[in-house]
């Protein structure tokens, strides 16, 4: 009986992590589509994408520096 409970808990964690990944991917795709279909010129859109990518890079590298 105890083994079935452990398996159920493990499956529940897997479901939550899969849902978290799906949510993250959905947010990313939605943001990208929002940027691409925004009423801006191509030059402005590329600049916005570059700025956001640099901000994301800085946040990620900052998190790794804090852990080290």
N, CA, C and O atoms as a Tripos MOL2 file, in Angstrom:
@<TRIPOS>MOLECULE
protein
  272   271    68     0     0
PROTEIN
NO_CHARGES

@<TRIPOS>ATOM
      1 N           0.8350   -1.1880    0.0000 N.3       1 UNK1
      2 CA          0.0000    0.0000    0.0000 C.3       1 UNK1
      3 C           0.8780    1.2490    0.0000 C.2       1 UNK1
      4 O           0.5920    2.2270   -0.6920 O.2       1 UNK1
      5 N           1.9560    1.1970    0.7930 N.am      2 UNK2
      6 CA          2.8390    2.3650    0.9020 C.3       2 UNK2
      7 C           3.5080    2.6780   -0.4340 C.2       2 UNK2
      8 O           3.6940    3.8460   -0.7730 O.2       2 UNK2
      9 N           3.8690    1.6460   -1.1920 N.am      3 UNK3
     10 CA          4.5170    1.8530   -2.4810 C.3       3 UNK3
     11 C           3.5780    2.5680   -3.4440 C.2       3 UNK3
     12 O           4.0240    3.4300   -4.2020 O.2       3 UNK3
     13 N           2.2990    2.2350   -3.4340 N.am      4 UNK4
     14 CA          1.3410    2.8980   -4.3210 C.3       4 UNK4
     15 C           1.2220    4.3730   -3.9800 C.2       4 UNK4
     16 O           1.1010    5.2030   -4.8800 O.2       4 UNK4
     17 N           1.2560    4.7200   -2.6850 N.am      5 UNK5
     18 CA          1.1750    6.1190   -2.2840 C.3       5 UNK5
     19 C           2.3990    6.8840   -2.7760 C.2       5 UNK5
     20 O           2.2750    8.0160   -3.2430 O.2       5 UNK5
     21 N           3.5840    6.2750   -2.6740 N.am      6 UNK6
     22 CA          4.8060    6.9120   -3.1450 C.3       6 UNK6
     23 C           4.7580    7.1260   -4.6500 C.2       6 UNK6
     24 O           5.1660    8.1790   -5.1400 O.2       6 UNK6
     25 N           4.2650    6.1430   -5.3830 N.am      7 UNK7
     26 CA          4.1530    6.2760   -6.8350 C.3       7 UNK7
     27 C           3.1760    7.3810   -7.1900 C.2       7 UNK7
     28 O           3.4110    8.1400   -8.1300 O.2       7 UNK7
     29 N           2.0770    7.4780   -6.4460 N.am      8 UNK8
     30 CA          1.0990    8.5260   -6.6920 C.3       8 UNK8
     31 C           1.6760    9.9020   -6.4350 C.2       8 UNK8
     32 O           1.4100   10.8380   -7.1890 O.2       8 UNK8
     33 N           2.4660   10.0380   -5.3750 N.am      9 UNK9
     34 CA          3.0990   11.3200   -5.0740 C.3       9 UNK9
     35 C           4.0940   11.6950   -6.1660 C.2       9 UNK9
     36 O           4.1730   12.8580   -6.5640 O.2       9 UNK9
     37 N           4.8540   10.7120   -6.6520 N.am     10 UNK10
     38 CA          5.8290   10.9660   -7.7030 C.3      10 UNK10
     39 C           5.1430   11.3910   -8.9920 C.2      10 UNK10
     40 O           5.5980   12.3120   -9.6700 O.2      10 UNK10
     41 N           4.0390   10.7140   -9.3320 N.am     11 UNK11
     42 CA          3.2950   11.0950  -10.5320 C.3      11 UNK11
     43 C           2.7310   12.5000  -10.3780 C.2      11 UNK11
     44 O           2.7090   13.2640  -11.3430 O.2      11 UNK11
     45 N           2.2790   12.8490   -9.1930 N.am     12 UNK12
     46 CA          1.7260   14.1740   -8.9640 C.3      12 UNK12
     47 C           2.8000   15.2440   -9.1650 C.2      12 UNK12
     48 O           2.5240   16.2810   -9.7680 O.2      12 UNK12
     49 N           4.0190   15.0120   -8.6720 N.am     13 UNK13
     50 CA          5.1250   15.9600   -8.8680 C.3      13 UNK13
     51 C           5.4610   16.0900  -10.3400 C.2      13 UNK13
     52 O           5.7040   17.1950  -10.8260 O.2      13 UNK13
     53 N           5.4790   14.9730  -11.0570 N.am     14 UNK14
     54 CA          5.7720   15.0000  -12.4940 C.3      14 UNK14
     55 C           4.7200   15.8160  -13.2400 C.2      14 UNK14
     56 O           5.0470   16.5840  -14.1450 O.2      14 UNK14
     57 N           3.4670   15.6450  -12.8580 N.am     15 UNK15
     58 CA          2.3940   16.4050  -13.5030 C.3      15 UNK15
     59 C           2.5840   17.9020  -13.2600 C.2      15 UNK15
     60 O           2.4290   18.7010  -14.1840 O.2      15 UNK15
     61 N           2.9190   18.2890  -12.0260 N.am     16 UNK16
     62 CA          3.1120   19.7040  -11.7150 C.3      16 UNK16
     63 C           4.3140   20.2680  -12.4570 C.2      16 UNK16
     64 O           4.2500   21.3870  -12.9660 O.2      16 UNK16
     65 N           5.4180   19.5140  -12.5280 N.am     17 UNK17
     66 CA          6.5810   20.0530  -13.2340 C.3      17 UNK17
     67 C           6.3000   20.1670  -14.7220 C.2      17 UNK17
     68 O           6.7310   21.1270  -15.3600 O.2      17 UNK17
     69 N           5.5940   19.2140  -15.2760 N.am     18 UNK18
     70 CA          5.2330   19.2980  -16.6860 C.3      18 UNK18
     71 C           4.3250   20.4800  -16.9600 C.2      18 UNK18
     72 O           4.4540   21.1500  -17.9850 O.2      18 UNK18
     73 N           3.4090   20.7330  -16.0420 N.am     19 UNK19
     74 CA          2.5210   21.8680  -16.2060 C.3      19 UNK19
     75 C           3.3000   23.1760  -16.0900 C.2      19 UNK19
     76 O           3.0160   24.1350  -16.8080 O.2      19 UNK19
     77 N           4.2790   23.2180  -15.1900 N.am     20 UNK20
     78 CA          5.1070   24.4200  -15.0450 C.3      20 UNK20
     79 C           5.9090   24.7060  -16.2990 C.2      20 UNK20
     80 O           6.0210   25.8570  -16.7210 O.2      20 UNK20
     81 N           6.4650   23.6660  -16.8940 N.am     21 UNK21
     82 CA          7.2240   23.8390  -18.1370 C.3      21 UNK21
     83 C           6.2940   24.3170  -19.2470 C.2      21 UNK21
     84 O           6.6380   25.2260  -20.0020 O.2      21 UNK21
     85 N           5.1300   23.7100  -19.3430 N.am     22 UNK22
     86 CA          4.1640   24.1150  -20.3640 C.3      22 UNK22
     87 C           3.7280   25.5600  -20.1820 C.2      22 UNK22
     88 O           3.5900   26.2970  -21.1590 O.2      22 UNK22
     89 N           3.5140   25.9660  -18.9430 N.am     23 UNK23
     90 CA          3.1300   27.3420  -18.6620 C.3      23 UNK23
     91 C           4.2480   28.3060  -19.0690 C.2      23 UNK23
     92 O           3.9900   29.3460  -19.6750 O.2      23 UNK23
     93 N           5.4860   27.9510  -18.7310 N.am     24 UNK24
     94 CA          6.6270   28.7980  -19.0990 C.3      24 UNK24
     95 C           6.7720   28.9450  -20.6050 C.2      24 UNK24
     96 O           7.0030   30.0420  -21.1130 O.2      24 UNK24
     97 N           6.6350   27.8430  -21.3060 N.am     25 UNK25
     98 CA          6.7400   27.8800  -22.7730 C.3      25 UNK25
     99 C           5.5960   28.7030  -23.3610 C.2      25 UNK25
    100 O           5.7990   29.4730  -24.3000 O.2      25 UNK25
    101 N           4.4010   28.5400  -22.8100 N.am     26 UNK26
    102 CA          3.2510   29.3070  -23.2950 C.3      26 UNK26
    103 C           3.4430   30.8050  -23.0960 C.2      26 UNK26
    104 O           3.1080   31.6010  -23.9730 O.2      26 UNK26
    105 N           3.9780   31.1850  -21.9470 N.am     27 UNK27
    106 CA          4.2430   32.6020  -21.6830 C.3      27 UNK27
    107 C           5.2760   33.1340  -22.6680 C.2      27 UNK27
    108 O           5.1080   34.2200  -23.2230 O.2      27 UNK27
    109 N           6.3360   32.3770  -22.8820 N.am     28 UNK28
    110 CA          7.3810   32.7950  -23.8090 C.3      28 UNK28
    111 C           6.8450   32.9500  -25.2310 C.2      28 UNK28
    112 O           7.1220   33.9500  -25.8940 O.2      28 UNK28
    113 N           6.0900   31.9800  -25.6930 N.am     29 UNK29
    114 CA          5.5300   32.0430  -27.0430 C.3      29 UNK29
    115 C           4.5530   33.2120  -27.1560 C.2      29 UNK29
    116 O           4.5520   33.9270  -28.1590 O.2      29 UNK29
    117 N           3.7290   33.4070  -26.1420 N.am     30 UNK30
    118 CA          2.7830   34.5200  -26.1610 C.3      30 UNK30
    119 C           3.4840   35.8660  -26.2040 C.2      30 UNK30
    120 O           3.0690   36.7620  -26.9400 O.2      30 UNK30
    121 N           4.5440   36.0140  -25.4180 N.am     31 UNK31
    122 CA          5.2950   37.2690  -25.4250 C.3      31 UNK31
    123 C           5.9410   37.5000  -26.7860 C.2      31 UNK31
    124 O           5.9200   38.6160  -27.3060 O.2      31 UNK31
    125 N           6.5110   36.4520  -27.3570 N.am     32 UNK32
    126 CA          7.1470   36.5750  -28.6640 C.3      32 UNK32
    127 C           6.1260   36.9580  -29.7400 C.2      32 UNK32
    128 O           6.3900   37.8290  -30.5700 O.2      32 UNK32
    129 N           4.9770   36.3140  -29.7220 N.am     33 UNK33
    130 CA          3.9440   36.6500  -30.7080 C.3      33 UNK33
    131 C           3.4270   38.0730  -30.4930 C.2      33 UNK33
    132 O           3.1350   38.7810  -31.4570 O.2      33 UNK33
    133 N           3.3160   38.4850  -29.2430 N.am     34 UNK34
    134 CA          2.8930   39.8490  -28.9560 C.3      34 UNK34
    135 C           3.8580   40.8640  -29.5100 C.2      34 UNK34
    136 O           3.4520   41.8970  -30.0450 O.2      34 UNK34
    137 N           5.1340   40.5710  -29.3820 N.am     35 UNK35
    138 CA          6.1560   41.4840  -29.9140 C.3      35 UNK35
    139 C           6.1050   41.4950  -31.4460 C.2      35 UNK35
    140 O           6.1470   42.5550  -32.0690 O.2      35 UNK35
    141 N           6.0140   40.3160  -32.0330 N.am     36 UNK36
    142 CA          6.0510   40.2270  -33.4890 C.3      36 UNK36
    143 C           4.8370   40.8680  -34.1610 C.2      36 UNK36
    144 O           4.9500   41.3990  -35.2660 O.2      36 UNK36
    145 N           3.6860   40.8230  -33.5070 N.am     37 UNK37
    146 CA          2.4830   41.3800  -34.1110 C.3      37 UNK37
    147 C           2.1360   42.7660  -33.5860 C.2      37 UNK37
    148 O           1.0670   43.2950  -33.8900 O.2      37 UNK37
    149 N           3.0200   43.3500  -32.8090 N.am     38 UNK38
    150 CA          2.7890   44.7070  -32.3120 C.3      38 UNK38
    151 C           2.8760   45.6920  -33.4810 C.2      38 UNK38
    152 O           3.6190   45.4710  -34.4360 O.2      38 UNK38
    153 N           2.1210   46.7630  -33.3940 N.am     39 UNK39
    154 CA          2.1350   47.7400  -34.4900 C.3      39 UNK39
    155 C           3.3870   48.6330  -34.4310 C.2      39 UNK39
    156 O           3.2980   49.8280  -34.1490 O.2      39 UNK39
    157 N           4.5200   48.0430  -34.6950 N.am     40 UNK40
    158 CA          5.7920   48.7650  -34.7190 C.3      40 UNK40
    159 C           6.4950   48.4580  -36.0290 C.2      40 UNK40
    160 O           6.1450   47.5180  -36.7430 O.2      40 UNK40
    161 N           7.4910   49.2710  -36.3220 N.am     41 UNK41
    162 CA          8.2970   48.9760  -37.5040 C.3      41 UNK41
    163 C           9.2050   47.7830  -37.1890 C.2      41 UNK41
    164 O           9.4040   47.4270  -36.0280 O.2      41 UNK41
    165 N           9.7430   47.1820  -38.2310 N.am     42 UNK42
    166 CA         10.6580   46.0620  -38.0400 C.3      42 UNK42
    167 C          11.8780   46.4580  -37.2360 C.2      42 UNK42
    168 O          12.3580   45.6910  -36.4020 O.2      42 UNK42
    169 N          12.3790   47.6490  -37.4850 N.am     43 UNK43
    170 CA         13.5560   48.1290  -36.7650 C.3      43 UNK43
    171 C          13.2590   48.2710  -35.2700 C.2      43 UNK43
    172 O          14.0700   47.8750  -34.4330 O.2      43 UNK43
    173 N          12.1040   48.8330  -34.9410 N.am     44 UNK44
    174 CA         11.7240   48.9900  -33.5380 C.3      44 UNK44
    175 C          11.5180   47.6300  -32.8750 C.2      44 UNK44
    176 O          11.9030   47.4350  -31.7220 O.2      44 UNK44
    177 N          10.9160   46.6970  -33.5960 N.am     45 UNK45
    178 CA         10.6770   45.3650  -33.0540 C.3      45 UNK45
    179 C          11.9900   44.6420  -32.7830 C.2      45 UNK45
    180 O          12.1580   44.0360  -31.7250 O.2      45 UNK45
    181 N          12.9200   44.7040  -33.7290 N.am     46 UNK46
    182 CA         14.2270   44.0650  -33.5180 C.3      46 UNK46
    183 C          14.9440   44.6700  -32.3220 C.2      46 UNK46
    184 O          15.5700   43.9510  -31.5430 O.2      46 UNK46
    185 N          14.8580   45.9760  -32.1740 N.am     47 UNK47
    186 CA         15.4960   46.6480  -31.0400 C.3      47 UNK47
    187 C          14.8600   46.1860  -29.7220 C.2      47 UNK47
    188 O          15.5630   45.9410  -28.7420 O.2      47 UNK47
    189 N          13.5280   46.0690  -29.7060 N.am     48 UNK48
    190 CA         12.8300   45.6060  -28.5050 C.3      48 UNK48
    191 C          13.2170   44.1740  -28.1610 C.2      48 UNK48
    192 O          13.4340   43.8550  -26.9920 O.2      48 UNK48
    193 N          13.3060   43.3060  -29.1670 N.am     49 UNK49
    194 CA         13.7030   41.9120  -28.9330 C.3      49 UNK49
    195 C          15.1220   41.8590  -28.3890 C.2      49 UNK49
    196 O          15.3970   41.1120  -27.4500 O.2      49 UNK49
    197 N          16.0220   42.6400  -28.9660 N.am     50 UNK50
    198 CA         17.4100   42.6550  -28.5120 C.3      50 UNK50
    199 C          17.4970   43.1370  -27.0650 C.2      50 UNK50
    200 O          18.2380   42.5710  -26.2600 O.2      50 UNK50
    201 N          16.7410   44.1810  -26.7400 N.am     51 UNK51
    202 CA         16.7430   44.7090  -25.3780 C.3      51 UNK51
    203 C          16.2400   43.6690  -24.3840 C.2      51 UNK51
    204 O          16.8600   43.4580  -23.3420 O.2      51 UNK51
    205 N          15.1240   43.0200  -24.6960 N.am     52 UNK52
    206 CA         14.5590   41.9920  -23.8110 C.3      52 UNK52
    207 C          15.5050   40.8020  -23.6700 C.2      52 UNK52
    208 O          15.6540   40.2560  -22.5770 O.2      52 UNK52
    209 N          16.1390   40.3980  -24.7590 N.am     53 UNK53
    210 CA         17.0810   39.2770  -24.7030 C.3      53 UNK53
    211 C          18.2730   39.6260  -23.8110 C.2      53 UNK53
    212 O          18.7290   38.7890  -23.0320 O.2      53 UNK53
    213 N          18.7710   40.8410  -23.9210 N.am     54 UNK54
    214 CA         19.8770   41.2680  -23.0730 C.3      54 UNK54
    215 C          19.4620   41.3250  -21.6050 C.2      54 UNK54
    216 O          20.2350   40.9440  -20.7260 O.2      54 UNK54
    217 N          18.2510   41.7970  -21.3370 N.am     55 UNK55
    218 CA         17.7540   41.8360  -19.9610 C.3      55 UNK55
    219 C          17.6420   40.4250  -19.3900 C.2      55 UNK55
    220 O          18.0290   40.1790  -18.2470 O.2      55 UNK55
    221 N          17.1120   39.5030  -20.1870 N.am     56 UNK56
    222 CA         16.9860   38.1170  -19.7430 C.3      56 UNK56
    223 C          18.3600   37.5120  -19.4830 C.2      56 UNK56
    224 O          18.5570   36.8260  -18.4800 O.2      56 UNK56
    225 N          19.3140   37.7610  -20.3820 N.am     57 UNK57
    226 CA         20.6710   37.2520  -20.1970 C.3      57 UNK57
    227 C          21.2730   37.7780  -18.8950 C.2      57 UNK57
    228 O          21.8810   37.0210  -18.1390 O.2      57 UNK57
    229 N          21.1030   39.0660  -18.6360 N.am     58 UNK58
    230 CA         21.6410   39.6590  -17.4190 C.3      58 UNK58
    231 C          21.0040   39.0670  -16.1680 C.2      58 UNK58
    232 O          21.6880   38.8410  -15.1690 O.2      58 UNK58
    233 N          19.6930   38.8140  -16.2180 N.am     59 UNK59
    234 CA         19.0190   38.2190  -15.0660 C.3      59 UNK59
    235 C          19.5170   36.8020  -14.8040 C.2      59 UNK59
    236 O          19.7620   36.4210  -13.6590 O.2      59 UNK59
    237 N          19.6650   36.0250  -15.8770 N.am     60 UNK60
    238 CA         20.1190   34.6300  -15.7350 C.3      60 UNK60
    239 C          21.5550   34.5930  -15.2230 C.2      60 UNK60
    240 O          21.8600   33.8360  -14.3010 O.2      60 UNK60
    241 N          22.4320   35.3900  -15.8030 N.am     61 UNK61
    242 CA         23.8280   35.3860  -15.3420 C.3      61 UNK61
    243 C          23.9230   35.9110  -13.9130 C.2      61 UNK61
    244 O          24.7760   35.4580  -13.1500 O.2      61 UNK61
    245 N          23.0700   36.8520  -13.5400 N.am     62 UNK62
    246 CA         23.0470   37.3460  -12.1560 C.3      62 UNK62
    247 C          22.6640   36.2670  -11.1790 C.2      62 UNK62
    248 O          23.2320   36.1840  -10.0900 O.2      62 UNK62
    249 N          21.6980   35.4290  -11.5540 N.am     63 UNK63
    250 CA         21.2760   34.3330  -10.6760 C.3      63 UNK63
    251 C          22.3880   33.3110  -10.4940 C.2      63 UNK63
    252 O          22.5730   32.7800   -9.3990 O.2      63 UNK63
    253 N          23.1340   33.0310  -11.5670 N.am     64 UNK64
    254 CA         24.2350   32.0710  -11.4590 C.3      64 UNK64
    255 C          25.3810   32.6430  -10.6290 C.2      64 UNK64
    256 O          26.0460   31.9050   -9.9010 O.2      64 UNK64
    257 N          25.6160   33.9400  -10.7310 N.am     65 UNK65
    258 CA         26.6750   34.5540   -9.9480 C.3      65 UNK65
    259 C          26.3480   34.5200   -8.4650 C.2      65 UNK65
    260 O          27.2440   34.3500   -7.6380 O.2      65 UNK65
    261 N          25.0670   34.6820   -8.1160 N.am     66 UNK66
    262 CA         24.6390   34.6400   -6.7120 C.3      66 UNK66
    263 C          24.8480   33.2590   -6.1280 C.2      66 UNK66
    264 O          25.1920   33.1300   -4.9530 O.2      66 UNK66
    265 N          24.6460   32.2180   -6.9330 N.am     67 UNK67
    266 CA         24.7800   30.8250   -6.4400 C.3      67 UNK67
    267 C          26.2420   30.4340   -6.2650 C.2      67 UNK67
    268 O          26.5530   29.5910   -5.4240 O.2      67 UNK67
    269 N          27.1320   31.0190   -7.0320 N.am     68 UNK68
    270 CA         28.5400   30.6110   -6.9850 C.3      68 UNK68
    271 C          29.2680   31.1570   -5.8010 C.2      68 UNK68
    272 O          30.4590   30.8950   -5.6340 O.2      68 UNK68
@<TRIPOS>BOND
     1     1     2 1
     2     2     3 1
     3     3     4 2
     4     3     5 am
     5     5     6 1
     6     6     7 1
     7     7     8 2
     8     7     9 am
     9     9    10 1
    10    10    11 1
    11    11    12 2
    12    11    13 am
    13    13    14 1
    14    14    15 1
    15    15    16 2
    16    15    17 am
    17    17    18 1
    18    18    19 1
    19    19    20 2
    20    19    21 am
    21    21    22 1
    22    22    23 1
    23    23    24 2
    24    23    25 am
    25    25    26 1
    26    26    27 1
    27    27    28 2
    28    27    29 am
    29    29    30 1
    30    30    31 1
    31    31    32 2
    32    31    33 am
    33    33    34 1
    34    34    35 1
    35    35    36 2
    36    35    37 am
    37    37    38 1
    38    38    39 1
    39    39    40 2
    40    39    41 am
    41    41    42 1
    42    42    43 1
    43    43    44 2
    44    43    45 am
    45    45    46 1
    46    46    47 1
    47    47    48 2
    48    47    49 am
    49    49    50 1
    50    50    51 1
    51    51    52 2
    52    51    53 am
    53    53    54 1
    54    54    55 1
    55    55    56 2
    56    55    57 am
    57    57    58 1
    58    58    59 1
    59    59    60 2
    60    59    61 am
    61    61    62 1
    62    62    63 1
    63    63    64 2
    64    63    65 am
    65    65    66 1
    66    66    67 1
    67    67    68 2
    68    67    69 am
    69    69    70 1
    70    70    71 1
    71    71    72 2
    72    71    73 am
    73    73    74 1
    74    74    75 1
    75    75    76 2
    76    75    77 am
    77    77    78 1
    78    78    79 1
    79    79    80 2
    80    79    81 am
    81    81    82 1
    82    82    83 1
    83    83    84 2
    84    83    85 am
    85    85    86 1
    86    86    87 1
    87    87    88 2
    88    87    89 am
    89    89    90 1
    90    90    91 1
    91    91    92 2
    92    91    93 am
    93    93    94 1
    94    94    95 1
    95    95    96 2
    96    95    97 am
    97    97    98 1
    98    98    99 1
    99    99   100 2
   100    99   101 am
   101   101   102 1
   102   102   103 1
   103   103   104 2
   104   103   105 am
   105   105   106 1
   106   106   107 1
   107   107   108 2
   108   107   109 am
   109   109   110 1
   110   110   111 1
   111   111   112 2
   112   111   113 am
   113   113   114 1
   114   114   115 1
   115   115   116 2
   116   115   117 am
   117   117   118 1
   118   118   119 1
   119   119   120 2
   120   119   121 am
   121   121   122 1
   122   122   123 1
   123   123   124 2
   124   123   125 am
   125   125   126 1
   126   126   127 1
   127   127   128 2
   128   127   129 am
   129   129   130 1
   130   130   131 1
   131   131   132 2
   132   131   133 am
   133   133   134 1
   134   134   135 1
   135   135   136 2
   136   135   137 am
   137   137   138 1
   138   138   139 1
   139   139   140 2
   140   139   141 am
   141   141   142 1
   142   142   143 1
   143   143   144 2
   144   143   145 am
   145   145   146 1
   146   146   147 1
   147   147   148 2
   148   147   149 am
   149   149   150 1
   150   150   151 1
   151   151   152 2
   152   151   153 am
   153   153   154 1
   154   154   155 1
   155   155   156 2
   156   155   157 am
   157   157   158 1
   158   158   159 1
   159   159   160 2
   160   159   161 am
   161   161   162 1
   162   162   163 1
   163   163   164 2
   164   163   165 am
   165   165   166 1
   166   166   167 1
   167   167   168 2
   168   167   169 am
   169   169   170 1
   170   170   171 1
   171   171   172 2
   172   171   173 am
   173   173   174 1
   174   174   175 1
   175   175   176 2
   176   175   177 am
   177   177   178 1
   178   178   179 1
   179   179   180 2
   180   179   181 am
   181   181   182 1
   182   182   183 1
   183   183   184 2
   184   183   185 am
   185   185   186 1
   186   186   187 1
   187   187   188 2
   188   187   189 am
   189   189   190 1
   190   190   191 1
   191   191   192 2
   192   191   193 am
   193   193   194 1
   194   194   195 1
   195   195   196 2
   196   195   197 am
   197   197   198 1
   198   198   199 1
   199   199   200 2
   200   199   201 am
   201   201   202 1
   202   202   203 1
   203   203   204 2
   204   203   205 am
   205   205   206 1
   206   206   207 1
   207   207   208 2
   208   207   209 am
   209   209   210 1
   210   210   211 1
   211   211   212 2
   212   211   213 am
   213   213   214 1
   214   214   215 1
   215   215   216 2
   216   215   217 am
   217   217   218 1
   218   218   219 1
   219   219   220 2
   220   219   221 am
   221   221   222 1
   222   222   223 1
   223   223   224 2
   224   223   225 am
   225   225   226 1
   226   226   227 1
   227   227   228 2
   228   227   229 am
   229   229   230 1
   230   230   231 1
   231   231   232 2
   232   231   233 am
   233   233   234 1
   234   234   235 1
   235   235   236 2
   236   235   237 am
   237   237   238 1
   238   238   239 1
   239   239   240 2
   240   239   241 am
   241   241   242 1
   242   242   243 1
   243   243   244 2
   244   243   245 am
   245   245   246 1
   246   246   247 1
   247   247   248 2
   248   247   249 am
   249   249   250 1
   250   250   251 1
   251   251   252 2
   252   251   253 am
   253   253   254 1
   254   254   255 1
   255   255   256 2
   256   255   257 am
   257   257   258 1
   258   258   259 1
   259   259   260 2
   260   259   261 am
   261   261   262 1
   262   262   263 1
   263   263   264 2
   264   263   265 am
   265   265   266 1
   266   266   267 1
   267   267   268 2
   268   267   269 am
   269   269   270 1
   270   270   271 1
   271   271   272 2
@<TRIPOS>SUBSTRUCTURE
     1 UNK1         2 RESIDUE 1 A UNK
     2 UNK2         6 RESIDUE 1 A UNK
     3 UNK3        10 RESIDUE 1 A UNK
     4 UNK4        14 RESIDUE 1 A UNK
     5 UNK5        18 RESIDUE 1 A UNK
     6 UNK6        22 RESIDUE 1 A UNK
     7 UNK7        26 RESIDUE 1 A UNK
     8 UNK8        30 RESIDUE 1 A UNK
     9 UNK9        34 RESIDUE 1 A UNK
    10 UNK10       38 RESIDUE 1 A UNK
    11 UNK11       42 RESIDUE 1 A UNK
    12 UNK12       46 RESIDUE 1 A UNK
    13 UNK13       50 RESIDUE 1 A UNK
    14 UNK14       54 RESIDUE 1 A UNK
    15 UNK15       58 RESIDUE 1 A UNK
    16 UNK16       62 RESIDUE 1 A UNK
    17 UNK17       66 RESIDUE 1 A UNK
    18 UNK18       70 RESIDUE 1 A UNK
    19 UNK19       74 RESIDUE 1 A UNK
    20 UNK20       78 RESIDUE 1 A UNK
    21 UNK21       82 RESIDUE 1 A UNK
    22 UNK22       86 RESIDUE 1 A UNK
    23 UNK23       90 RESIDUE 1 A UNK
    24 UNK24       94 RESIDUE 1 A UNK
    25 UNK25       98 RESIDUE 1 A UNK
    26 UNK26      102 RESIDUE 1 A UNK
    27 UNK27      106 RESIDUE 1 A UNK
    28 UNK28      110 RESIDUE 1 A UNK
    29 UNK29      114 RESIDUE 1 A UNK
    30 UNK30      118 RESIDUE 1 A UNK
    31 UNK31      122 RESIDUE 1 A UNK
    32 UNK32      126 RESIDUE 1 A UNK
    33 UNK33      130 RESIDUE 1 A UNK
    34 UNK34      134 RESIDUE 1 A UNK
    35 UNK35      138 RESIDUE 1 A UNK
    36 UNK36      142 RESIDUE 1 A UNK
    37 UNK37      146 RESIDUE 1 A UNK
    38 UNK38      150 RESIDUE 1 A UNK
    39 UNK39      154 RESIDUE 1 A UNK
    40 UNK40      158 RESIDUE 1 A UNK
    41 UNK41      162 RESIDUE 1 A UNK
    42 UNK42      166 RESIDUE 1 A UNK
    43 UNK43      170 RESIDUE 1 A UNK
    44 UNK44      174 RESIDUE 1 A UNK
    45 UNK45      178 RESIDUE 1 A UNK
    46 UNK46      182 RESIDUE 1 A UNK
    47 UNK47      186 RESIDUE 1 A UNK
    48 UNK48      190 RESIDUE 1 A UNK
    49 UNK49      194 RESIDUE 1 A UNK
    50 UNK50      198 RESIDUE 1 A UNK
    51 UNK51      202 RESIDUE 1 A UNK
    52 UNK52      206 RESIDUE 1 A UNK
    53 UNK53      210 RESIDUE 1 A UNK
    54 UNK54      214 RESIDUE 1 A UNK
    55 UNK55      218 RESIDUE 1 A UNK
    56 UNK56      222 RESIDUE 1 A UNK
    57 UNK57      226 RESIDUE 1 A UNK
    58 UNK58      230 RESIDUE 1 A UNK
    59 UNK59      234 RESIDUE 1 A UNK
    60 UNK60      238 RESIDUE 1 A UNK
    61 UNK61      242 RESIDUE 1 A UNK
    62 UNK62      246 RESIDUE 1 A UNK
    63 UNK63      250 RESIDUE 1 A UNK
    64 UNK64      254 RESIDUE 1 A UNK
    65 UNK65      258 RESIDUE 1 A UNK
    66 UNK66      262 RESIDUE 1 A UNK
    67 UNK67      266 RESIDUE 1 A UNK
    68 UNK68      270 RESIDUE 1 A UNK
